[in-house]
């Protein structure tokens, strides 16, 4: 099964092709503000590079967020249009699950995603115990201050692996509040990857519904800046 994965929730985006669980190729690129212009070109290049145009795709997968409002809207809209035009199954993968997944399959006891949201706030989800049961949320995805999140983890009174770009931003607070309870994943794992999105989608393709081409929506958690500034309900949450 060949799956095209798209990840646009972070500062850098990525596009990947995974075939039968094996990464065939992955492209990383910047350009959050110009993503609507650059993403189609990177998708086309990935398909041509991996000769997918000739062999065809079996499914599409996209990162759902939370993350950049603009990035998520562009990524989800693009993959829905492709799924509709090509009549392919479409799977959405929550971004925090993609960040936790490489460690979950290794049997890490408890994982907390710390993803920068705005100012001193983070998007956070806590999973565990993960073991053979997959990703089991202890704390559902929410936005809160880094201090509040870390204090809540300290109250769990067990070791936790922290993953995400919020770790570097709040390094001092992590050491002060969690101390030896915290382990921090290497920075290379702090951003989600399109290859992971595609690999995670593979077992879900059989249950994908055609309606996803029209109904799939990003996971925003926060309201957009436009809504905060002007008090307009855009119906994004």
C-alpha positions in Angstrom: 0.0 0.0 0.0 1.4 3.4 -1.0 0.3 6.3 1.1 1.1 10.0 0.6 1.5 11.8 4.0 1.2 15.6 4.5 2.3 17.5 7.6 1.7 21.3 7.8 1.2 22.0 11.5 4.6 23.4 12.3 7.0 26.0 11.0 8.5 23.5 8.6 6.2 21.3 6.6 6.8 17.9 5.0 5.5 15.5 2.4 6.3 11.8 2.3 5.5 8.6 0.5 5.4 5.4 2.5 4.9 2.0 0.9 4.1 -1.0 3.0 5.5 0.6 6.1 8.8 1.7 4.4 9.6 5.3 3.9 10.3 5.9 0.2 11.1 9.6 0.4 10.3 12.7 2.4 10.6 16.4 1.6 10.9 19.2 4.2 10.3 22.8 3.4 9.7 26.2 5.1 7.1 28.8 4.1 4.2 28.9 6.4 2.9 32.1 5.0 3.4 30.9 1.4 2.2 27.4 2.0 -0.8 27.6 -0.3 1.5 28.3 -3.2 4.4 26.0 -2.3 2.6 22.9 -1.1 1.2 21.7 -4.4 4.6 21.9 -6.0 6.2 19.9 -3.2 3.5 17.3 -3.5 4.0 17.0 -7.2 7.8 16.8 -6.8 7.4 14.0 -4.2 5.1 12.0 -6.5 7.5 12.4 -9.5 10.6 11.6 -7.4 9.1 8.4 -6.1 7.6 7.5 -9.4 4.2 7.4 -7.7 2.5 9.0 -10.7 3.0 5.8 -12.7 2.4 3.3 -9.9 -0.5 5.2 -8.3 -1.4 5.9 -4.7 -3.6 3.8 -2.5 -4.5 6.4 0.2 -3.8 9.9 1.6 -3.0 11.0 5.1 -2.8 14.4 6.8 -1.8 15.8 10.1 -4.8 17.3 11.9 -3.2 19.5 14.5 -3.1 21.3 16.8 -0.6 23.7 15.4 -0.4 26.6 12.9 -3.9 27.7 12.0 -2.8 28.7 8.4 -0.8 25.5 8.0 -3.5 23.2 9.1 -6.2 24.9 7.0 -4.0 24.7 3.9 -2.8 21.1 4.5 -6.2 19.7 5.2 -7.9 21.6 2.3 -5.2 20.4 -0.1 -5.5 16.7 0.8 -9.3 16.8 0.8 -9.2 18.1 -2.7 -6.8 15.4 -3.8 -8.9 12.7 -2.1 -12.0 14.0 -3.9 -10.3 14.3 -7.3 -8.5 11.0 -7.2 -11.2 9.1 -5.3 -8.8 7.9 -2.7 -9.3 7.0 1.0 -8.3 9.8 3.4 -7.1 9.4 7.0 -6.5 12.3 9.4 -3.9 11.7 12.2 -3.8 14.0 15.3 -0.4 15.7 15.4 0.2 14.8 19.1 -0.3 11.2 18.4 2.3 11.4 15.6 4.8 13.0 18.0 4.2 10.3 20.6 4.0 7.3 18.3 7.8 6.6 17.8 8.1 6.4 21.6 4.8 4.6 22.2 5.9 1.6 20.1 9.1 1.4 22.2 7.0 0.9 25.3 7.7 4.2 27.1 5.6 4.4 30.2 4.2 7.9 30.1 4.6 10.6 27.3 3.6 14.2 27.4 3.5 16.4 24.3 4.6 20.0 24.9 3.9 22.0 21.8 4.3 25.8 21.7 1.0 27.5 21.4 1.4 31.2 22.2 3.4 33.3 24.7 3.8 31.0 27.8 1.1 28.6 26.7 1.5 25.1 25.3 -0.7 22.6 23.5 -0.4 19.4 25.6 -1.6 15.8 25.6 -0.4 13.1 28.0 -0.4 9.5 27.1 0.2 6.4 29.1 0.8 3.7 30.0 1.3 3.0 26.3 2.9 -0.4 26.2 0.9 -2.8 24.0 -2.3 -0.9 24.4 -1.3 1.9 22.0 -1.7 5.6 22.8 -4.1 6.0 25.8 -4.7 9.6 26.7 -4.5 10.4 30.4 -5.0 14.2 29.8 -6.8 15.1 26.6 -5.4 17.7 24.2 -5.7 21.2 25.7 -4.0 24.6 25.9 -2.6 25.7 29.2 0.4 27.5 30.7 3.6 25.5 30.7 3.8 25.8 34.5 0.3 24.4 34.9 1.0 21.5 32.6 4.3 20.6 34.4 2.7 20.9 37.8 0.0 18.5 36.7 2.6 16.1 35.6 4.5 16.4 38.9 1.3 15.4 40.7 1.2 12.1 38.7 4.4 11.2 40.7 6.0 9.1 38.0 8.6 9.6 35.3 7.5 11.1 32.0 9.0 11.6 28.6 8.5 15.1 27.3 8.3 15.6 23.5 7.8 18.7 21.4 9.1 22.1 20.6 7.8 23.5 23.9 10.6 21.5 25.7 13.3 23.9 24.7 11.2 27.0 25.4 10.5 25.9 28.9 13.7 24.0 29.8 14.2 25.9 33.1 10.7 25.2 34.3 10.9 21.5 33.4 14.0 21.1 35.6 12.6 23.2 38.4 9.1 21.6 38.6 9.7 18.0 37.5 13.4 17.5 38.3 14.4 13.8 37.9 10.9 12.8 36.9 11.4 14.3 33.5 13.2 13.0 30.5 13.3 15.1 27.3 13.3 13.6 23.8 16.1 14.8 21.5 15.2 17.9 19.5 15.0 16.0 16.2 11.8 14.5 17.5 10.3 17.8 18.5 8.5 18.3 15.2 6.0 15.9 13.5 7.0 14.2 10.2 4.9 13.4 7.2 6.4 9.9 7.0 5.0 9.1 10.5 1.6 10.5 9.5 1.5 8.1 6.5 2.8 5.1 8.5 0.2 5.6 11.3 -2.6 5.9 8.7 -1.9 2.5 7.1 -4.0 0.4 9.5 -6.8 2.9 9.4 -7.3 3.1 5.7 -9.7 0.1 5.6 -12.0 2.0 7.9 -11.8 5.3 6.1 -15.1 6.7 4.9 -15.7 8.6 1.6 -17.3 11.4 3.7 -13.8 12.3 5.0 -13.1 14.0 1.7 -15.7 16.6 2.7 -16.0 16.5 6.5 -12.4 16.1 7.8 -11.5 19.1 9.9 -8.3 20.2 11.7 -7.9 20.1 15.5 -7.4 23.7 16.4 -8.0 23.7 20.3 -7.3 27.5 20.3 -9.5 30.0 18.5 -7.7 31.9 15.7 -6.2 35.4 16.0 -9.0 36.8 13.9 -11.6 35.4 16.3 -9.7 36.7 19.3 -9.1 40.1 17.9 -12.5 40.8 16.3 -14.8 38.5 18.3 -16.0 36.7 15.1 -17.0 33.0 15.4 -15.5 31.3 12.3 -16.7 27.9 13.4 -13.2 26.5 13.4 -13.3 24.6 16.7 
